Amino acid sequence: MQQAVFMAHCPYELGDIVEVAIIEGMAITGYPRRLGTAEMQITDIITEHSLKNGTVSFIYELDGKKRMQLIPWNELTKGAKNIDK
């Protein structure tokens, strides 16, 4: 068995309230429009560590119901031109 050790910084804490837009199955934070967003509480944080890739990602349980990765709007639109047009 291989031992794995990692250190990661999570941008959120349990109990944080985040404004989220659920679009095509993705939970997006920092969405530029208020319409279609909802405030949700982070009720659990699951850490996913890939030994092969050496990466760490976080999955958030929102309102005790949905488990999703939070995707910042600015990361989703990097490289995209005229996204709102």
C-alpha positions as CSV (number, residue, x, y, z in Angstrom):
1,M,0.0,0.0,0.0
2,Q,1.3,3.4,-0.9
3,Q,1.2,6.2,1.6
4,A,-0.1,9.6,0.4
5,V,0.4,12.9,2.1
6,F,-0.9,16.2,0.9
7,M,-1.5,19.8,2.0
8,A,-4.3,21.8,0.5
9,H,-6.0,25.1,1.2
10,C,-9.7,25.2,0.8
11,P,-11.2,28.6,-0.1
12,Y,-14.3,28.0,1.9
13,E,-15.2,26.8,5.4
14,L,-18.2,24.8,6.7
15,G,-21.2,27.0,7.2
16,D,-20.1,29.6,4.6
17,I,-23.0,31.0,2.5
18,V,-22.1,31.1,-1.2
19,E,-24.2,32.5,-4.1
20,V,-24.4,29.8,-6.7
21,A,-25.9,29.5,-10.2
22,I,-26.7,25.9,-11.3
23,I,-26.2,25.9,-15.0
24,E,-26.0,22.7,-17.1
25,G,-25.2,20.7,-13.9
26,M,-22.4,23.0,-12.9
27,A,-22.4,25.1,-9.7
28,I,-20.9,28.4,-10.7
29,T,-19.9,31.1,-8.2
30,G,-19.4,34.8,-9.1
31,Y,-22.0,34.6,-11.8
32,P,-22.5,38.1,-13.2
33,R,-26.3,38.0,-13.2
34,R,-28.5,37.8,-10.1
35,L,-31.3,36.1,-11.9
36,G,-31.0,32.3,-11.6
37,T,-28.7,32.4,-8.5
38,A,-29.4,31.1,-5.0
39,E,-27.6,31.5,-1.7
40,M,-26.6,28.1,-0.4
41,Q,-24.8,27.0,2.7
42,I,-21.7,24.7,2.6
43,T,-22.6,21.8,4.9
44,D,-19.7,19.5,4.1
45,I,-16.4,19.6,2.2
46,I,-15.0,16.5,0.6
47,T,-11.3,16.5,-0.5
48,E,-10.3,14.5,-3.5
49,H,-6.6,13.7,-3.9
50,S,-5.2,12.1,-7.1
51,L,-2.0,10.2,-6.6
52,K,-1.4,9.8,-10.3
53,N,-1.8,13.5,-11.2
54,G,-0.7,15.0,-7.8
55,T,-3.8,17.2,-7.7
56,V,-6.3,18.0,-4.9
57,S,-9.8,19.2,-5.6
58,F,-12.8,20.0,-3.4
59,I,-16.4,18.8,-3.7
60,Y,-18.9,20.8,-1.6
61,E,-22.2,19.6,-0.1
62,L,-24.6,22.5,-0.5
63,D,-27.6,22.8,1.8
64,G,-27.2,19.2,2.9
65,K,-28.4,18.0,-0.5
66,K,-26.2,18.5,-3.5
67,R,-22.6,17.5,-3.8
68,M,-20.9,19.6,-6.5
69,Q,-17.6,21.2,-7.4
70,L,-17.8,25.0,-7.2
71,I,-16.5,26.6,-10.4
72,P,-15.7,30.3,-10.3
73,W,-17.2,32.2,-13.2
74,N,-13.9,33.9,-14.2
75,E,-12.2,30.4,-14.5
76,L,-15.1,29.1,-16.6
77,T,-14.8,32.1,-19.0
78,K,-11.0,32.3,-19.4
79,G,-10.1,32.5,-23.0
80,A,-13.8,32.9,-24.0
81,K,-14.5,36.1,-26.0
82,N,-17.9,37.8,-26.0
83,I,-19.4,35.2,-23.6
84,D,-22.5,37.4,-23.0
85,K,-23.1,38.4,-26.6
